[in-house]
Amino acid sequence: MDRFAGKVAVVTGGAHGIGRATALRLGAEGAAVVVADVDLPAAEEVVGELGASAMAVAGDVTSRESVEAAIAAAVERFGRLDVLAHVAGHNLANREAVEPGDGQWVRQYDFTFVGAVRCIEAALPHLVESGAGAVVLVGSISGVVALGTNPYAAAKAGLISLVSNLAAEHGPTGVRFNVVAPATIATRAFDNRPEALEELKAIYPLRRVGRPEDVAAAVAFLASEDAGWITGITLPVEGGLTTGPGHLIG
């Protein structure tokens, strides 16, 4: 498929895991891809796989200056911007309990929620100019159902409300906003505990955890003209987790 032929996409957090898979998927479908990540050497490795129609930029979503510079570099190199796939974001605490004080909440909210806002604000004028821009945020199923890790879940839930409001506000410009909400995905976060992935398979009706490519496929769909009349939605990519207690069946 060449759904993104002639299009330019920025993928934040594009050096690893879901971001890497998303960058490769968009590139395979014809997009010129800008891989933005704090891990610039790893981003450059992804660009090596993508070829000449890609570039790597340093991108720290906690810094407005860094985000604006990354978007500006993308537009300067390719002349336009059509897709923002915002993948950067992970659980900073990896704890279920709320620790005393504001620190954990502030760090997670700034990274996950405000980081997305920074990227959208920097990209939006260029997406409007393209005439049919698309923003896809990678949220989490933790923002949809109660699965613990409160600061992370709350920040991810905020993305759902953000996208709903932005979709209504900017719909007349032609820019679409959507969220993908993955459940357990086999990323480097599980490199040192593969047994956890094996145990988690049992709670999913499809009897496997997700792959980064599963999420990348959903991002590519929502960013493409195949989803040209879809905006303001949250698409769960969760192997049937929210259908019920799959571990009790079969």
N, C-alpha and C positions, 0 to 999 in steps of 0.2 A: 504494500500500500504506500501511496505517496500523499497521505492526507495533509502533510505539512510542507509540501513542496513550495518554495518561495517564502516560507515563514521563518521567523526568528524566535527562538525560545530561550529564556533564562531559567536555569534550574538551580535553586539555592540548595545547599547541602548536597551538591551533585557528585561528590567524590566517592561516596560510600553507600552501600545498602540500597534503600529505596530511591535515593537521589541518583545514584549511579545507574540503576536500572531504568529510571525515567529518562535520564539523558540519552542513554543508548537506544531506548525505544523511540523517542522523538527523532533522534538522528536517523534511525533506520527507516523512519517514515518520511524522510526528506527535509527535516528542519535543519537550519543552521543553529547550533546549540552553544550557549554560553554556560559553562560549568563554573558555578560560583561556590567557593568553599573556603573555610579557614585553613584547611589542609591543602595548600596550593600544589605541592608535589603530587598528591594523589589525584587532584583535579586534572593535572597535566597528563597523568596516565590515562584517565578516561578520554581526554581529548586525543591522545594517541590512538585509541581504539576508534574514535569517531572520524578522524581524518581532517582534511584541510578546511572543511566547513564547520569548524568548531574552535572555540578558544576557552582558555581557563583564566579566571580572574579570582583574586583574593576577595572574599566576602564574609564579613562578620555581621550577623544580623543584629547584634547588640550595639552596633555603631551606625548611626545615621550617615555619617560621612563615608564609611566603608560601603554601605549599601548604595548610596547615590553614585559613588565612583564606579561601582560594578555595573550598574545600569547604564551609566554614561559611556563606559567602555564598550558595552554591547552595542549600543546604538551607533557609536562612532565607527566600530568595525563593520557592522552589517547594515547600517542605515535605517533600521526600523526595529520594532519590537511587537510581536504578535501574541506571545504566550509567556505568562509568568507561572512557573510551577514551583511553588514554595514548599520545599520538603524539609529544610533545616529545622531541627527541633527534636529534643529528646528529654527524657526524664532526668533532670539534674540531680534529684535526691535519691530516686529509686527506693523510696520508703513509703509505707502505707500510713504510718501515723503522722500526725501533725506535730512538728517539733516546736518548742516554745520560741516565741519571738517572730518577727516579720521576715527575717532573712530569706528563708526557703521560698516563701510565697512571692516575695518581690523579685528574686532572681528568676524563678520559673516564669512568672508573668511577663517580665521584661523580655526574656529570651523567646518564649513561645508565642505570646499574644502581641506584645508591642513590636517584636521582631517582624512578625507578619505585616503589621501596619506600616512599618518603615519601608518594607519591600513594595507593598502595594502603592504607597504614596509616591515613591520614586518612579515606579513603572507606569502608573496610570496615565499621565499625559501622552506617553508614547503609544500605549494600548488604544487610547481614544483615537489618536492620529491614524492608527492602522485601519480603523473602520470596523473591525470585528474582533477585538482583542478578547483574550480569555485568561482568567486567573483561576488556578486550581491550588487550593491549600491542602496539605496533608495533615489531617487532624488525627483523631484516634477514636476507637470505639469506646475508650474510657471517658470520652466527652459525651457519650450518648447514654451509656448504662453505667451503673455503679460497680466499678472494679477496683476501687482503692486508689492509693497514691493521690491524695486530695489536691495538692497544688497543681500537679500535672494534669489531672482530669479537669479541674476547673478552668485552667488556661486553655485546654483544647476545646472545652465546651464553649468558651468565649468565641472561638473562631466560627462556630456555627451561627451564632447570632450576628457576628460581624458580616459574614458573607450574605446572610439574609437581608440585612439592611443595605449593604453596598449594591446588591443585585437590584433592589427596588430603586435606589437612588440613581444608579448609573445605567440602568437598562436603556433609556432613550439614546445613550451614546453608542450602543451596540456592544459594550463590554460586558461579558458574562463572568459571574463569580460562583464557584462551587467548591465543595469540600469533599475529600475522600477520607473515610474513617476506617482505617485498618484495625484488625485485631492482632493476634500474635504473628509476627513476621520473623523469619529466620535471618537475622542480621548479625553483625559482629558483636552485638550486645550479648549474644548467647555463645560466643566462641569458647568461653571457659566453663560453660555449663550446658553442654549438649544434652545431658540427661533431662534437663528441664523441658526442652522441646519435645522429647519423647513422651514425657508425662502429660504435657499439655495437649497432645494429639487427641487424647481420649475425650476431652470436653467438646470437641468440634464434631458436628454431624458428618462432615466430610472426612473426618479421621486423619487430618493432617493440619499442620500449621501453614501459614501463608509463606509465599516466596516474594522477594522484592519485585519480581516480574508481574505478580498478580496485581500489585498496587500500581505499578507503572502502566499496565494495560488500562486500568480504570482512569488514571490521570490523562492518558493519551486520548481516551474516548471523550472525556469531558472538555478537554482542550480543543478538540477537533470540531469541524462543522457538522459531523454526525450528531453532535449534541447542540446544534445551533439554536434550538428552541428550549434549551434547558438552562435555567439559571436560578441561583439561590437555594440549591438543594444540598443535602448531605448524603453521599452514597456510601453505605457500609460495605466494606470488603472484609468479611469476617467469617467465612467458612460455615455460616449457619449458626454461629454462636448465640445470637440473640433470639433464635427460634424457640429455645428452651433447653432443658438439661440433657444435652445430647449424651453425656457420659452415663446416663441412667438407662439408655435405650440400647438394645441389641447386645 
